[in-house]
Amino acid sequence: MHDINIPKQIIEACIKKRGRLHVFDKIEVKKTSLIVIDMQNSWIVSGLSALEIPNTRSIIPNINKIAKSLRNAGGIVSWTQSTFDCSWTREMYSKFSDEMWIQKIMQDTKPGSYGFQINEAMDLQPTDIVSTKYRPSAFIQGSSDIDMKLMDKGCDTLIICGTLTNACCESSARDAAALGYKVLFLSDGTATRSDIEHNASLINLMQLVADVRTTEEVINLIEKNDFYERSEKSSSITPSF
């Protein structure tokens, strides 16, 4: 799991701007969805793909734990399955990588392939939402149907987790916030290549986009039934990222 390190000046700047560290005083759990981004075999299984992110394996317990908590409270659990098997991939990534890598990731995430499947260690349930995703962000136009499915359920609050922190998770959080969702982002339920990249995303998001919290903090809030109130402890200057 990543070593979380948020500089003191960032924490102090957030508190100065809004009068507290965390963003939301309350959420309605039955209008809340956990968004599990791309916890698929290509990113999780050791040695399978160039897309592998070893840190994904360390966040599986936290994601499963919060998914169970939210379901039990009447909330929604949603999953994205990312595929690069489309023309957009070559058009986009030919500027940044070679053809061999592009062909490999397209093959590794082809719908129906082993790499495309949500990993068997994930607590995926028949009642959950599952959406195929064709762009880094789940919420940008042309990417997936997840926004439509969540709107149909009256969802207004998202808890973002999964991989990569600084790519699909961050871009999904930003676009969801731009669409008007309230966004929480799990500092210990997201993973990427390095601590530097992970912390950079948390620092960016916590200032203007998302309420960055630990899994345990969010579970404690969920388990206060339909609404939770921000405690005096959570508004302290010292965070527990």
Secondary structure, 3 states (H helix, E strand, C coil): CCCCCCCHHHHHHHHHHHCCCCCCCCCEHHHEEEEEECCEHHHHCCCCCCCCCCCHHHHHHHHHHHHHHHHHCCCEEEEEEECCCCHHHHHHHCCCCCHHHHHHHHHHCCCCCCCCCECCCCCCCCCCEEEEECCCCCCCCCCCCHHHHHHHCCCCEEEEEEECHHHHHHHHHHHHHHCCCEEEEEEEEEECCCHHHHHHHHHHHHHHCCEEECHHHHHHHHCCCCECCCCCCCCCCCCCC
